């Protein structure tokens, strides 16, 4: 099958690109100013202690030796210990990644669904009040500054009204209580998730709405829409069955890219809401010269970007029969 | 009663430059199973007439006067719901841009079956697909290509699929707007030949619209020559071709080459078509007419009968 061959070819490409990223990352970290040991040392440490520490971390080796060790470690799945936490990097990432995926996947899928739906309606009422209202609304929410909106949300709904917790992802009293079952725990997470989710939703749905709207307007000019009209179809059928599936294609690309970049792009949201995700960890590890953790986080981003691109391409082939690889 | 009678139809478009009078005072009639061809240059209003018959004028277009009687019923008076039933159920269309007239993300069979099921829901999906099989046989596309997507078809096959779709609901009238313009001449000829046979076989009334006078000549019983939004000459094919009277018809005929006729230099028509936002007084062809006389540019011409059924919009012919 052609599609299978295409995926195989793309996977080979992905591996090559990944190697390039691996190498660039290694070099970037060695070129970056600052020294991890200076963060860890105590003022009472002797220079010998500090040198011992450097040797322990392997930082006294020539750079090419470090590189070979780095590549070898990657293949055996050994990402080392975080300089800061002293825990295995893999464990830290495994702990944080699901939280990020939960929040961002939900937010992006929700905003894409709502955006596509509203964009379709806006395009159908082009030039009328419904359209103007939706377009302006989308532009306003989309251009809001995310940290500002997040703080306003916390202030209004968390602090003033007290409807939602203002930070974190779980309440200890619920999770430490041996009596609380799965439902209670899930509800607790959802309760914590609503504010960051609403913030991300407000920022993102406008973009999908605008993409869908303009894509629909282009599609409605196509000849096959005229054919559909001439066939005597109802306007609703024309809109939902003939125009929307074609018009939604650009949204798929956009969703794929948003998902790919949610790991690092989410750093701001995760920081403001103290959501224990990977984005926050990434910023922290970079600012603390925590090489192993930062490297692993960047590699994770690279993998996610590469894979989501592949998924978008395959999805495209499925949605648009004209695309064959 | 004629299948279709159009009386004094005028259509215009709101444009940035002003109100464009695309069609003015056009009348014609079509009997069941007959065919009629409209010829004219781009922008003469022939496509606009086709769209008006389907009730599919763009939103800036409007019909300012006239009647369109289809089977005795005025299409301009009936409800949108009724009009939807007539579209494709009674009047089908073969489009100018047939290459893009099929939805790229749906299978051809589904698109044709959709037309059938919209107009006779009782048939059901399975029954509709059976009918599509027959239609493919009629237009000569192998049945195993039914489940293909439009991009997998050649230009000729797409046009055949459109013709199959046009026949799907056994319409009384098919409007073919530049049906073969995008095809090479060999395929063009095949498609025209097949269309002609199908029209006879199913006794369908047809309106051919083309800028290419040779195509219209090939397939129509009657011919209307259009210029700047008006019909200028109308009559049986033989009459119009063998004894054209209107100077524009004559000019049009001598600007096309023939294979069998005498060798002569092609005569391009000098000048440009008039602006239809501010149409000129009097005869619209006056500026380009070799036989223009004083007064042609002031007084509007009226219809003159040349012979029974053959008439022209010119004083001096």
HADDOCK unambig.tbl for C-alpha pairs under 7 A between the chains (distance, minus, plus):
assign (segid A and resid 223 and name CA) (segid B and resid 97 and name CA) 6.92 0.50 0.50
assign (segid A and resid 223 and name CA) (segid B and resid 100 and name CA) 5.64 0.50 0.50
assign (segid A and resid 223 and name CA) (segid B and resid 101 and name CA) 5.00 0.50 0.50
assign (segid A and resid 224 and name CA) (segid B and resid 100 and name CA) 6.13 0.50 0.50
assign (segid A and resid 224 and name CA) (segid B and resid 101 and name CA) 4.24 0.50 0.50
assign (segid A and resid 224 and name CA) (segid B and resid 102 and name CA) 5.09 0.50 0.50
assign (segid A and resid 224 and name CA) (segid B and resid 103 and name CA) 5.26 0.50 0.50
assign (segid A and resid 227 and name CA) (segid B and resid 101 and name CA) 5.93 0.50 0.50
assign (segid A and resid 230 and name CA) (segid B and resid 54 and name CA) 6.98 0.50 0.50
assign (segid A and resid 230 and name CA) (segid B and resid 87 and name CA) 5.73 0.50 0.50
assign (segid A and resid 230 and name CA) (segid B and resid 88 and name CA) 6.33 0.50 0.50
assign (segid A and resid 231 and name CA) (segid B and resid 87 and name CA) 5.89 0.50 0.50
assign (segid A and resid 231 and name CA) (segid B and resid 88 and name CA) 4.96 0.50 0.50
assign (segid A and resid 231 and name CA) (segid B and resid 115 and name CA) 5.82 0.50 0.50
assign (segid A and resid 232 and name CA) (segid B and resid 84 and name CA) 4.39 0.50 0.50
assign (segid A and resid 232 and name CA) (segid B and resid 85 and name CA) 6.07 0.50 0.50
assign (segid A and resid 232 and name CA) (segid B and resid 87 and name CA) 4.95 0.50 0.50
assign (segid A and resid 232 and name CA) (segid B and resid 88 and name CA) 6.16 0.50 0.50
assign (segid A and resid 233 and name CA) (segid B and resid 84 and name CA) 6.91 0.50 0.50
assign (segid A and resid 233 and name CA) (segid B and resid 118 and name CA) 6.83 0.50 0.50
assign (segid A and resid 320 and name CA) (segid B and resid 105 and name CA) 5.68 0.50 0.50
assign (segid A and resid 321 and name CA) (segid B and resid 105 and name CA) 5.93 0.50 0.50
assign (segid A and resid 322 and name CA) (segid B and resid 151 and name CA) 6.46 0.50 0.50
